[in-house]
Amino acid sequence: MRIPDHLQRLLSIAAAVLLIALAATAALTEGHGFAGWARPAGVLVGGLLAVRRVPFPAVVIAATATTALLRLCGVS
């Protein structure tokens, strides 16, 4: 079975949109409410580093450290 090229592009875009929506939901919510500012800040730092093609372990460590430091400073 052959899928037309335009449909393949649409499916790729749809997969990316679903992944971004899942990441945003996980970053912004905890239970039934807002997760606070520390977690989205860590996700933002990780996303920026990933876009700049920083090695994955460094992205994870930077995102985690950002979230932890903000929480240590009292930012929820």
Residue, then its C-alpha position, 0 to 999 in steps of 0.5 A: m500500500r502506498i501513502p500519497d506524499h501529501l498525506q505522509r507530510l500531514l501525518s508527520i506534522a500531526a505526530a509532532v503536534l501531538l507530541i508537543a501537546l503531550a509535553a505541554t500538558a505534562a509540563l504545565t499541569e499536575g493533578h487537576g491544576f497548574a504545576g507551578w513555574a519551576r517545571p515549565a521553566g525547566v522544560l523551556v531550558g531543556g527545549l532551548l538546549a535541544v533546539r541548539r543540538v546540545p547533547f541529550p544528557a546535558v539537556v536533561i541535567a540542565a532542565t532538571a537543575t533549573t527546576a531544582l534550583l527554582r524550587l530551592c529558591g521557593v518558586s513552586 
